[in-house]
Amino acid sequence: MSSSAPSHPTHPRRLILATRNPHKVTELQAILTDAGLDLELVGADAYPDIPDVKETGVTFAENALLKARTLAVATGIPAVADDSGLCVDVLGGAPGIFSARWAGRHGDDKANLDLLLAQLSDIDAEHRGAHFACAAALASPFGTEHVAEGRLHGTLRHAPSGTGGFGYDPILQPDGDSRTCAELTPQAKNAISHRGKAFRALAPAVRELLG
């Protein structure tokens, strides 16, 4: 999805990421740097007066665009946002857009992971296919919008393994690897992750917007 409009950002080299999760800010900074973008990336905490955006969309792309658009208009600075989650085959794609609040409280990684493992406890390995999905959105205060998407396919472990990453990383083992996402180095994870793929695909639009 895209539309064209003049863009004259107040801070031409600053980009704001619509999250208060410091792990995501660090991860995205590394991804954009690897993509050749030299810019200042800040999280939503840099603008504490801006309220959190309610994720009322029914797809990852809708939620990502909603967050980026709202933040760009509120701050006058180009914004990026992502909406991502875990889609489990035997659950018909759930938790999906509800991944961050699967256990009822937003952002409780351990509770979400524990609940999902309990729900899948009787499912054999050959039926534990899943993928991480990510939609990354860019919005300017002047109406320019872009969305890119990425996926990482794998199999769910029966128990968490690894201390890196966040969310469901300790239980997804990417196809072709013997480690979970939480056992990968940040560099190795970014190279194959759903978020890395989505934001690398979005990087040319960011470069064009910021000049």
Residue pairs with C-beta under 8 A, 6 or more apart in sequence:
1 61
1 65
1 145
1 146
1 147
2 144
2 145
2 146
2 147
2 205
3 143
3 144
3 145
4 143
4 144
5 140
5 142
5 143
5 144
6 142
7 78
7 140
7 141
7 142
7 144
7 209
8 142
9 76
9 77
9 78
9 140
9 141
9 209
9 210
10 76
10 77
11 40
11 77
12 210
12 211
13 38
13 39
13 40
13 210
14 39
14 40
14 41
14 42
14 77
14 78
15 32
15 39
15 40
15 41
15 42
15 77
15 78
15 79
15 80
15 206
15 210
16 41
16 42
16 43
16 44
16 46
16 47
16 71
16 72
16 75
16 77
16 78
16 79
16 80
17 24
17 25
17 28
17 41
17 42
17 43
17 44
17 79
17 80
17 81
18 44
18 53
18 67
18 68
18 70
18 71
18 79
18 80
18 81
19 25
19 43
19 44
19 81
19 82
20 43
20 44
20 45
20 52
21 43
21 107
21 166
22 43
23 165
23 166
24 43
24 82
24 195
25 41
25 42
25 43
27 186
27 190
27 195
28 41
28 80
28 82
28 195
28 199
29 41
30 186
30 187
30 190
31 190
31 195
31 196
31 199
31 200
32 39
32 41
32 199
32 203
32 206
34 190
34 200
35 199
35 200
35 203
36 203
36 207
37 203
37 206
37 207
37 210
39 206
39 210
44 50
44 52
44 71
47 71
47 74
47 75
50 71
50 74
50 75
53 66
53 67
53 70
53 71
55 63
55 66
55 67
55 83
55 97
56 63
56 66
57 63
57 65
57 66
57 83
57 97
58 97
59 97
59 135
60 83
60 84
60 85
60 96
60 97
60 133
60 134
60 135
60 149
61 83
61 135
61 137
61 147
61 149
62 83
63 83
63 97
63 135
64 81
64 82
64 83
64 135
64 136
64 137
64 147
65 81
65 135
65 137
65 139
65 145
65 147
66 81
67 79
67 81
67 83
67 137
68 79
68 80
68 81
68 137
68 138
68 139
68 145
69 79
69 137
69 139
69 145
71 79
71 81
71 139
72 78
72 79
72 139
72 140
72 141
73 141
75 141
76 141
77 141
78 138
78 139
78 140
78 141
78 206
78 209
78 210
79 138
79 139
80 136
80 137
80 138
80 139
80 199
80 202
80 206
81 136
81 137
81 139
82 134
82 135
82 136
82 137
82 195
82 198
82 199
83 97
83 134
83 135
84 99
84 132
84 133
84 134
84 135
84 194
84 195
84 198
85 95
85 96
85 97
85 98
85 99
85 100
85 132
85 133
86 95
86 96
86 99
86 116
86 130
86 131
86 132
86 133
86 167
86 168
86 172
87 93
87 94
87 95
87 96
87 130
87 131
87 132
87 133
88 94
88 95
88 116
88 120
88 128
88 129
88 130
88 156
89 127
89 128
89 129
89 130
90 120
90 123
90 127
90 128
90 129
91 119
91 120
94 102
95 102
95 112
95 116
96 133
99 112
99 167
99 168
100 106
100 107
100 112
100 167
101 107
101 112
102 112
102 115
102 116
103 111
103 112
103 114
103 115
104 111
105 111
109 166
109 167
109 168
112 167
112 168
113 160
113 167
113 168
113 170
113 171
116 156
116 168
116 171
117 158
117 159
117 160
117 171
120 128
120 156
121 158
125 155
125 158
128 155
128 156
128 157
129 153
129 154
129 155
129 156
130 153
130 154
130 155
130 156
130 172
131 151
131 152
131 153
131 154
131 194
132 151
132 152
132 154
132 168
132 172
132 181
132 193
132 194
132 195
133 149
133 150
133 151
133 194
134 149
134 150
134 151
134 193
134 194
134 195
134 197
134 198
135 147
135 148
135 149
135 198
136 147
136 148
136 149
136 150
136 195
136 198
136 199
136 201
136 202
137 145
137 146
137 147
137 202
138 144
138 145
138 146
138 147
138 202
138 205
138 206
138 209
139 145
140 209
144 209
146 202
146 205
147 202
148 198
148 199
148 201
148 202
148 205
149 198
149 201
150 193
150 194
150 195
150 196
150 197
150 198
150 199
150 200
150 201
151 194
151 197
152 172
152 174
152 181
152 192
152 193
152 194
152 197
153 174
153 175
154 172
154 173
154 174
154 175
154 177
154 181
155 172
155 173
155 175
156 171
156 172
156 173
157 170
157 171
157 172
157 173
157 180
159 171
160 170
160 171
160 180
160 182
161 170
161 171
161 179
161 180
161 182
161 183
162 169
162 170
162 179
162 180
162 181
162 182
162 183
162 184
163 170
163 182
164 181
164 182
164 183
164 184
164 185
164 186
164 189
165 181
165 182
165 184
165 189
168 181
169 180
169 181
169 182
169 189
170 180
170 181
170 182
171 180
172 180
172 181
173 179
173 180
173 181
174 181
174 192
177 184
181 189
181 193
189 196
190 196
